[in-house]
Amino acid sequence: MLKCDLHDYVEIVCLYHYPLCLTLASGEVLHGTALDTRYNDARQECLLLEHAGAEQWVVLDDIAQLEVTAPNPHLQQVRFK
């Protein structure tokens, strides 16, 4: 389960549809625009990303680092783990 303060950052990036670079705990790096949070079929909370016209679901508990790739006043980089 994600801590409340970290969940707030996820909500902010979705609200403003920020472009992101996500680093997962596995080391995989994903790029895309934050759209929304939703639950997958396994009832895991996910971040919905859009990249090149395709949607990708990322389980929030798998995110190690979130980086906003556009200048903004709200946040730049957040470490989850």
URKABEL-V51843 format. One record per backbone hydrogen bond with DSSP energy under -0.5 kcal/mol. NH is the residue of the N-H (numbers start at 1). CO is the residue of the C=O. If there is no record, write none. Layout:
nh=NH co=CO
nh=NH co=CO
//
This chain:
nh=7 co=3
nh=8 co=4
nh=9 co=5
nh=10 co=6
nh=11 co=7
nh=12 co=8
nh=13 co=9
nh=14 co=10
nh=15 co=11
nh=16 co=12
nh=17 co=14
nh=18 co=13
nh=20 co=32
nh=21 co=67
nh=22 co=30
nh=23 co=65
nh=24 co=22
nh=24 co=28
nh=25 co=62
nh=27 co=24
nh=30 co=22
nh=32 co=20
nh=33 co=50
nh=34 co=18
nh=35 co=48
nh=36 co=48
nh=38 co=46
nh=40 co=44
nh=43 co=40
nh=46 co=38
nh=47 co=58
nh=48 co=36
nh=48 co=46
nh=49 co=47
nh=49 co=56
nh=50 co=33
nh=51 co=54
nh=54 co=51
nh=56 co=49
nh=58 co=47
nh=60 co=45
nh=62 co=59
nh=63 co=60
nh=64 co=23
nh=65 co=23
nh=66 co=78
nh=67 co=21
nh=68 co=76
nh=69 co=19
nh=78 co=66
nh=80 co=64
nh=80 co=78
nh=81 co=64
//
